[in-house]
Amino acid sequence: MNVLIVDDSKIVRRVLTNTMKRYFKAPTWNELNLFEAEDGNEAMDVMKREKVDIMLLDWNMPNMTGPEVVEAVRANKEWNKTRIVMATTEGSKASVLAMIKKGANGYMVKPFQEDAIFKTLDTITARMQK
């Protein structure tokens, strides 16, 4: 499982990295590869080098925003299977709907609770296995 965490906050990236390690240590997951990016431009660089299964993506970042990343990923046929979970403070109903329409597969609002992250990952990974 390859997971890309995209957030301009180093602290948020660390929290999500540690959470991913706890979630994917279950015996059903053989291997976890974690990648980090500080903004959308770095995320695109990782996407070009690695097959990313799940991307946890912040909305408000310098250089290339989360919505721009979603559009770029969904415009590339090779990346269609990447599951994108918005992980952001933008929690209004309009924001959630806008990202789902653009191609996001899930949504988590900061501040995160680990059980909410696990529920979102349960949903995303169940869809991947179908």
C-alpha positions in Angstrom: 0.0 0.0 0.0 1.5 3.3 -1.0 0.1 6.4 0.8 1.0 10.0 0.0 0.4 12.6 2.6 0.2 16.1 1.2 0.1 19.0 3.7 2.1 22.2 4.1 2.2 21.6 7.9 5.0 19.3 9.1 3.1 18.6 12.3 0.0 17.4 10.4 2.1 15.3 8.1 3.7 13.7 11.2 0.3 13.0 12.8 -1.1 11.5 9.7 2.1 9.4 9.1 1.9 7.9 12.6 -1.8 7.3 12.2 -1.2 5.5 8.9 1.4 3.3 10.5 -1.1 2.3 13.2 -3.9 1.7 10.8 -1.9 -0.4 8.2 -0.1 -2.6 10.7 -3.0 -5.0 10.7 -2.1 -8.5 9.4 -4.1 -7.9 6.2 -1.6 -5.4 4.9 1.8 -6.7 3.9 3.7 -3.5 3.3 3.2 0.2 3.8 5.1 2.8 1.9 4.6 6.4 3.1 5.5 9.4 1.0 5.1 13.1 2.0 4.8 16.3 0.1 4.6 19.9 1.4 2.4 21.1 -1.5 0.7 20.1 -4.7 3.8 20.5 -6.8 5.8 18.0 -4.7 2.7 15.7 -4.7 2.8 15.7 -8.5 6.5 14.8 -8.4 5.7 11.8 -6.2 2.8 10.8 -8.4 5.1 10.7 -11.4 7.6 8.4 -9.6 5.4 6.2 -7.5 2.1 4.3 -7.8 0.0 6.0 -5.1 -2.9 4.0 -3.8 -4.2 6.6 -1.3 -3.6 10.3 -1.1 -4.4 12.4 2.0 -4.7 15.9 0.7 -4.9 19.3 2.3 -6.9 22.0 0.6 -5.0 25.2 1.4 -1.4 25.0 0.4 1.1 27.3 -1.4 2.1 26.7 -5.0 -0.6 24.2 -5.9 -3.8 23.8 -3.9 -5.7 20.7 -3.0 -8.4 21.3 -5.5 -5.8 21.8 -8.2 -4.2 18.5 -7.3 -7.5 16.7 -7.5 -8.1 18.1 -11.0 -4.5 17.1 -12.1 -4.8 13.6 -10.7 -8.2 13.0 -12.2 -7.1 14.4 -15.6 -4.4 11.7 -15.8 -5.7 8.2 -16.8 -2.7 6.5 -15.2 -3.8 7.9 -11.8 -7.5 7.1 -11.9 -7.3 4.4 -9.2 -5.6 6.7 -6.7 -8.1 7.2 -3.8 -8.0 10.9 -2.7 -9.1 11.8 0.8 -9.4 15.5 1.5 -7.9 16.2 4.9 -8.6 19.9 5.6 -10.2 22.6 7.7 -12.6 23.4 4.8 -15.6 21.5 6.2 -18.6 23.3 4.8 -21.1 21.3 2.9 -20.4 23.2 -0.3 -16.6 22.5 0.0 -17.2 18.8 0.5 -19.6 18.6 -2.4 -17.2 20.5 -4.6 -14.3 18.1 -4.0 -16.5 15.0 -4.4 -17.6 16.4 -7.8 -14.0 17.0 -8.7 -13.1 13.4 -7.9 -12.2 13.1 -4.2 -13.2 9.8 -2.7 -13.4 10.9 1.0 -13.3 13.8 3.3 -11.9 14.4 6.8 -12.1 17.7 8.7 -9.3 19.0 10.9 -8.7 18.6 13.8 -8.6 14.8 13.2 -9.7 12.1 15.6 -8.0 8.8 15.0 -11.2 6.8 15.0 -12.6 9.1 12.3 -9.5 8.6 10.2 -9.8 4.9 10.7 -13.5 4.9 9.6 -12.6 6.9 6.5 -9.7 4.5 5.6 -12.0 1.5 6.2 -14.4 2.9 3.6 -11.7 3.8 1.1 -9.8 0.5 1.4 -13.1 -1.5 1.2 -13.8 0.2 -2.1 -10.3 -0.6 -3.4 -10.7 -4.3 -2.8 -13.9 -4.6 -4.9 
